């Protein structure tokens, strides 16, 4: 997120008279809006339709699988298998299970939400585990409220963040940069 904020700051400094209208969507929604010409630019982790889009990497986000310390102790988590019986809290795509996903534990129990802030609150409350951006939970990790999980398929990973736009679309002078 810090890299993304630096990107916006640089853009604002270079183009102080350009008005940005931003909305924040999850998973495939930013790509859908660009493809449907509802947005000229999108910022997303997930890009599926690369033939129609220009894709520019702009940042990355370190995602950590975490669990509330009390839940971790109560459930005596020692292996990835132990996670199968604990709800994985995930932000669901508007396309449902057919949409893109990130870090899902196969055959595990899941809660699907549409709000990442609510996801963080549920994990902090000890109602399940899930992946959260490292920069949003550094304090809780330092205070030992959250345990970072590290197993075969459940481990910290970096998600690239891309700026996307249609290839065959007339862009104004600033968008062409």
MARMI-959087 format. One line per field, with one value per atom (N, C-alpha, C): chain; atom name; x, y, z. Coordinates in steps of 0.02 Angstrom, whole numbers. Atoms other than C-alpha are relative to their C-alpha. Example, Ala and Ser with C-alpha at 12.3 -4.5 7.8 and 13.67 -1.06 7.14 Angstrom:
<pts>
chain (A	A	A	A	A	A) $
name (N	CA	C	N	CA	C) $
c1 (45	615	45	-42	684	-39) $
c2 (-59	-225	60	-59	-53	55) $
c3 (0	390	0	-3	357	37) $
</pts>
This chain:
<pts>
chain (A	A	A	A	A	A	A	A	A	A	A	A	A	A	A	A	A	A	A	A	A	A	A	A	A	A	A	A	A	A	A	A	A	A	A	A	A	A	A	A	A	A	A	A	A	A	A	A	A	A	A	A	A	A	A	A	A	A	A	A	A	A	A	A	A	A	A	A	A	A	A	A	A	A	A	A	A	A	A	A	A	A	A	A	A	A	A	A	A	A	A	A	A	A	A	A	A	A	A	A	A	A	A	A	A	A	A	A	A	A	A	A	A	A	A	A	A	A	A	A	A	A	A	A	A	A	A	A	A	A	A	A	A	A	A	A	A	A	A	A	A	A	A	A	A	A	A	A	A	A	A	A	A	A	A	A	A	A	A	A	A	A	A	A	A	A	A	A	A	A	A	A	A	A	A	A	A	A	A	A	A	A	A	A	A	A	A	A	A	A	A	A	A	A	A	A	A	A	A	A	A	A	A	A	A	A	A	A	A	A	A	A	A	A	A	A	A	A	A	A	A	A	A	A	A	A	A	A	A	A	A	A	A	A	A	A	A	A	A	A	A	A	A	A	A	A	A	A	A	A	A	A	A	A	A	A	A	A	A	A	A	A	A	A	A	A	A	A	A	A	A	A	A	A	A	A	A	A	A	A	A	A	A	A	A	A	A	A	A	A	A	A	A	A	A	A	A	A	A	A	A	A	A	A	A	A	A	A	A	A	A	A	A	A	A	A	A	A	A	A	A	A	A	A	A	A	A	A	A	A	A	A	A	A	A	A	A	A	A	A	A	A	A	A	A	A	A	A	A	A	A	A	A	A	A	A	A	A	A	A	A	A	A	A	A	A	A	A	A	A	A	A	A	A	A	A	A	A	A	A	A	A	A	A	A	A	A	A	A	A	A	A	A	A	A	A	A	A	A	A	A	A	A	A	A	A	A	A	A	A	A	A	A	A	A	A	A	A	A	A	A	A	A	A	A	A	A	A	A	A	A	A	A	A	A	A	A	A	A	A	A	A	A	A	A	A	A	A	A	A	A	A	A	A	A	A	A	A	A	A	A	A	A	A	A	A	A	A	A	A	A	A	A	A	A	A	A	A	A	A	A	A	A	A	A	A	A	A	A	A	A	A	A	A	A	A	A	A	A	A	A	A	A	A	A	A	A	A	A	A	A	A	A	A	A	A	A	A	A	A	A	A	A	A	A	A	A	A	A	A	A) $
name (N	CA	C	N	CA	C	N	CA	C	N	CA	C	N	CA	C	N	CA	C	N	CA	C	N	CA	C	N	CA	C	N	CA	C	N	CA	C	N	CA	C	N	CA	C	N	CA	C	N	CA	C	N	CA	C	N	CA	C	N	CA	C	N	CA	C	N	CA	C	N	CA	C	N	CA	C	N	CA	C	N	CA	C	N	CA	C	N	CA	C	N	CA	C	N	CA	C	N	CA	C	N	CA	C	N	CA	C	N	CA	C	N	CA	C	N	CA	C	N	CA	C	N	CA	C	N	CA	C	N	CA	C	N	CA	C	N	CA	C	N	CA	C	N	CA	C	N	CA	C	N	CA	C	N	CA	C	N	CA	C	N	CA	C	N	CA	C	N	CA	C	N	CA	C	N	CA	C	N	CA	C	N	CA	C	N	CA	C	N	CA	C	N	CA	C	N	CA	C	N	CA	C	N	CA	C	N	CA	C	N	CA	C	N	CA	C	N	CA	C	N	CA	C	N	CA	C	N	CA	C	N	CA	C	N	CA	C	N	CA	C	N	CA	C	N	CA	C	N	CA	C	N	CA	C	N	CA	C	N	CA	C	N	CA	C	N	CA	C	N	CA	C	N	CA	C	N	CA	C	N	CA	C	N	CA	C	N	CA	C	N	CA	C	N	CA	C	N	CA	C	N	CA	C	N	CA	C	N	CA	C	N	CA	C	N	CA	C	N	CA	C	N	CA	C	N	CA	C	N	CA	C	N	CA	C	N	CA	C	N	CA	C	N	CA	C	N	CA	C	N	CA	C	N	CA	C	N	CA	C	N	CA	C	N	CA	C	N	CA	C	N	CA	C	N	CA	C	N	CA	C	N	CA	C	N	CA	C	N	CA	C	N	CA	C	N	CA	C	N	CA	C	N	CA	C	N	CA	C	N	CA	C	N	CA	C	N	CA	C	N	CA	C	N	CA	C	N	CA	C	N	CA	C	N	CA	C	N	CA	C	N	CA	C	N	CA	C	N	CA	C	N	CA	C	N	CA	C	N	CA	C	N	CA	C	N	CA	C	N	CA	C	N	CA	C	N	CA	C	N	CA	C	N	CA	C	N	CA	C	N	CA	C	N	CA	C	N	CA	C	N	CA	C	N	CA	C	N	CA	C	N	CA	C	N	CA	C	N	CA	C	N	CA	C	N	CA	C	N	CA	C	N	CA	C	N	CA	C	N	CA	C	N	CA	C	N	CA	C	N	CA	C	N	CA	C	N	CA	C	N	CA	C	N	CA	C	N	CA	C	N	CA	C	N	CA	C	N	CA	C	N	CA	C	N	CA	C	N	CA	C	N	CA	C	N	CA	C	N	CA	C	N	CA	C	N	CA	C	N	CA	C	N	CA	C	N	CA	C) $
c1 (41	0	44	-44	144	24	-22	209	-56	57	36	-12	9	21	55	-55	192	-16	20	127	-51	51	-26	31	-33	83	40	-39	200	-46	49	50	-27	28	-24	50	-52	141	11	-12	162	-60	62	-20	-47	40	-88	-70	66	-236	-44	39	-295	-41	45	-445	-6	8	-446	-65	59	-608	17	-21	-564	-56	42	-667	40	-38	-602	-43	36	-658	46	-40	-602	3	-12	-534	-13	7	-602	-40	45	-714	34	-36	-582	12	-11	-539	-66	65	-724	-20	20	-754	41	-41	-607	-22	22	-661	-68	67	-840	0	-9	-773	-37	28	-847	55	-59	-671	54	-56	-523	61	-57	-395	-24	15	-398	64	-56	-283	-22	24	-291	58	-47	-198	-12	20	-292	-14	10	-280	-8	12	-358	-1	9	-393	58	-59	-217	1	-2	-252	-32	34	-364	27	-21	-270	75	-69	-108	7	-10	-38	67	-61	89	7	-10	158	17	-12	154	21	-16	178	-9	17	164	-22	26	77	19	-18	146	-61	59	2	23	-19	20	-61	54	-90	7	-4	-132	-60	52	-234	9	0	-281	38	-43	-157	-41	40	-294	-31	29	-379	54	-57	-209	15	-14	-177	-57	60	-355	-6	6	-355	64	-65	-174	24	-20	-125	74	-69	32	16	-11	6	-55	50	-89	-65	60	-210	-45	39	-264	-44	39	-327	-64	59	-456	-64	59	-576	-13	8	-555	-21	25	-650	55	-44	-542	-43	38	-603	28	-22	-596	-45	39	-650	-22	27	-764	-5	7	-770	-74	70	-933	-24	17	-927	-8	8	-941	62	-56	-833	33	-30	-802	51	-46	-707	69	-68	-522	1	-7	-464	75	-68	-307	8	-19	-234	-52	52	-385	28	-20	-351	-53	47	-430	-30	38	-562	-9	8	-560	-68	61	-709	14	-10	-735	-59	49	-827	17	-12	-846	-33	23	-862	14	-15	-861	38	-32	-770	65	-64	-584	10	-7	-596	-37	39	-731	38	-40	-621	53	-53	-480	-29	32	-598	-19	20	-663	61	-61	-486	28	-25	-432	-43	45	-585	6	-10	-529	-53	53	-669	24	-28	-554	69	-66	-393	-5	0	-348	61	-55	-226	-18	9	-207	64	-60	-89	45	-48	67	-2	-2	63	-61	59	-112	-2	1	-69	67	-67	111	-4	6	59	-26	29	-47	49	-51	95	53	-50	220	-26	31	98	-19	12	81	-74	71	-107	-15	7	-86	61	-53	17	3	-9	88	7	-1	54	49	-48	186	3	3	146	11	-14	164	-39	41	18	-26	23	-18	63	-62	127	-3	-2	169	18	-17	174	-14	8	187	-50	48	43	19	-14	89	-63	56	-22	13	-7	-53	-47	42	-118	-21	24	-228	-42	43	-312	-8	13	-385	55	-50	-259	-27	28	-372	-54	47	-450	36	-30	-420	9	-16	-333	21	-22	-305	76	-73	-128	31	-28	-102	-3	7	-167	49	-47	-50	70	-65	100	8) $
c2 (-59	0	63	-58	119	17	-12	97	32	-27	133	73	-69	291	44	-38	347	13	-8	318	57	-53	429	68	-63	563	26	-19	564	25	-20	574	69	-64	718	57	-51	812	18	-12	792	32	-23	832	32	-29	951	23	-23	1005	-56	57	831	-28	26	770	-76	73	585	-19	30	493	-73	68	333	-36	43	190	-63	59	36	-62	63	-135	-58	59	-309	-50	55	-452	19	-9	-454	63	-55	-300	58	-54	-171	-18	22	-272	1	1	-295	71	-69	-107	30	-25	-67	-33	35	-200	24	-24	-133	75	-72	45	43	-38	100	39	-34	151	1	-2	208	-35	33	142	-42	41	6	-17	24	-46	-65	66	-229	-49	55	-384	-52	56	-496	24	-16	-485	-66	62	-622	12	-14	-538	42	-38	-488	20	-17	-485	68	-63	-331	57	-50	-240	13	-17	-148	-10	16	-206	27	-32	-102	-15	11	-164	66	-62	-21	-10	12	-101	-74	67	-260	6	2	-304	-67	61	-430	-23	28	-540	-54	47	-635	-40	39	-781	4	-12	-742	-28	24	-803	33	-27	-730	-49	41	-794	-48	43	-861	-58	53	-958	-51	43	-1028	-48	42	-1092	-47	40	-1152	-60	53	-1254	-40	36	-1313	-10	3	-1272	-17	23	-1368	-11	15	-1403	30	-25	-1349	-38	42	-1492	25	-27	-1412	59	-58	-1261	-21	22	-1365	6	-3	-1361	69	-69	-1175	42	-41	-1049	44	-46	-963	59	-60	-784	28	-23	-730	55	-50	-581	-33	34	-654	46	-36	-600	7	-10	-528	-53	55	-670	-66	61	-795	-45	47	-951	-7	1	-933	56	-56	-771	-19	15	-759	-4	6	-804	2	-3	-793	-38	34	-913	-43	42	-1024	-69	67	-1183	-49	48	-1323	-45	43	-1423	30	-32	-1299	35	-38	-1210	73	-70	-1032	44	-55	-872	47	-47	-760	67	-68	-572	43	-48	-421	60	-58	-304	-22	21	-321	27	-26	-211	-45	45	-324	-67	61	-474	6	-10	-402	-1	0	-372	-71	69	-551	-42	37	-621	22	-26	-508	-25	23	-565	-75	72	-747	-45	40	-809	-40	37	-879	26	-21	-855	23	-21	-774	42	-42	-672	74	-72	-487	35	-37	-353	14	-9	-345	70	-69	-155	18	-16	-158	-36	39	-281	-2	0	-240	9	-13	-172	-63	59	-326	-58	53	-442	16	-22	-342	-10	8	-345	-73	72	-535	-17	14	-524	-48	43	-614	-43	47	-766	-5	9	-776	-75	72	-949	-12	16	-1035	-75	71	-1205	-10	14	-1289	46	-40	-1201	64	-59	-1069	35	-35	-946	71	-68	-763	1	-7	-707	71	-67	-551	-3	-8	-498	61	-59	-385	41	-46	-233	32	-24	-179	59	-51	-24	-29	29	-81	51	-40	4	-38	32	-49	17	-12	-69	44	-35	-6	49	-50	145	67	-67	331	26	-26	396	73	-70	578	3	-7	648	-26	22	607	-76	73	428	-34	29	400	-5	5	429	-69) $
c3 (0	0	0	-1	36	-70	69	-143	-40	37	-210	20	-22	-105	-29	31	-170	-74	70	-347	-7	3	-314	16	-17	-233	-59	58	-383	-56	51	-501	16	-21	-401	-8	7	-400	-74	72	-590	-34	32	-631	51	-54	-498	-21	23	-606	-26	23	-649	58	-51	-552	-8	0	-507	34	-31	-473	12	-17	-382	37	-41	-319	13	-18	-233	-5	11	-289	19	-20	-243	-57	46	-346	-72	72	-524	-19	17	-512	-35	34	-563	-73	69	-718	-39	34	-760	-20	15	-750	-57	55	-865	-66	61	-992	-24	18	-987	-15	12	-1012	51	-56	-846	35	-27	-792	-53	48	-895	27	-32	-771	58	-58	-640	36	-40	-500	32	-21	-461	10	-8	-403	-54	43	-523	-71	71	-712	-37	37	-817	-75	71	-986	-27	19	-1037	-73	72	-1225	-14	11	-1209	42	-49	-1071	-3	-15	-1046	75	-70	-879	22	-25	-784	74	-72	-618	35	-35	-492	73	-71	-320	15	-24	-220	72	-68	-59	31	-36	66	39	-34	122	49	-52	285	23	-30	339	76	-72	519	37	-44	665	69	-68	834	45	-44	966	44	-43	1082	-38	42	942	-19	18	889	57	-59	1066	15	-15	1095	-47	51	933	-9	1	960	-72	70	781	-5	10	734	-74	70	549	-43	47	395	6	-8	423	56	-56	587	-22	25	487	-35	38	392	40	-42	540	30	-24	574	-59	55	469	-29	35	339	-21	15	322	-65	66	139	-26	35	39	-65	58	-94	-60	62	-275	-16	19	-344	-49	45	-471	37	-40	-329	-5	0	-327	-68	66	-515	-11	5	-487	27	-25	-443	76	-72	-270	17	-23	-168	65	-61	-41	33	-30	-18	17	-21	80	-25	29	-19	54	-47	76	69	-65	220	5	-12	298	-15	20	234	19	-5	277	-57	54	125	17	-14	150	-60	53	36	26	-30	155	35	-28	195	71	-68	351	49	-43	423	7	-2	378	55	-50	484	70	-67	631	22	-16	623	20	-16	622	67	-65	766	58	-52	864	14	-12	850	-30	30	738	-61	57	603	-17	23	506	-73	70	341	-16	25	237	7	-7	279	-23	20	212	60	-54	319	29	-25	331	43	-40	408	67	-62	548	36	-31	596	76	-72	767	36	-32	808	2	0	760	53	-49	864	71	-67	1012	14	-6	985	7	3	959	-57	59	792	-9	17	744	-76	72	567	-13	16	495	-57	52	390	-10	16	315	-75	71	144	-47	45	58	31	-36	188	28	-19	200	-26	26	174	-74	71	-7	-23	28	-111	-57	54	-222	-41	40	-368	-11	13	-395	-68	69	-575	-14	30	-661	-67	63	-806	-38	44	-954	-65	65	-1120	-49	51	-1261	-56	58	-1400	22	-25	-1320	-3	3	-1346	72	-66	-1191	-6	-1	-1145	10	-2	-1136	65	-63	-952	5	-2	-966	-48	49	-1115	30	-31	-1001	29) $
</pts>
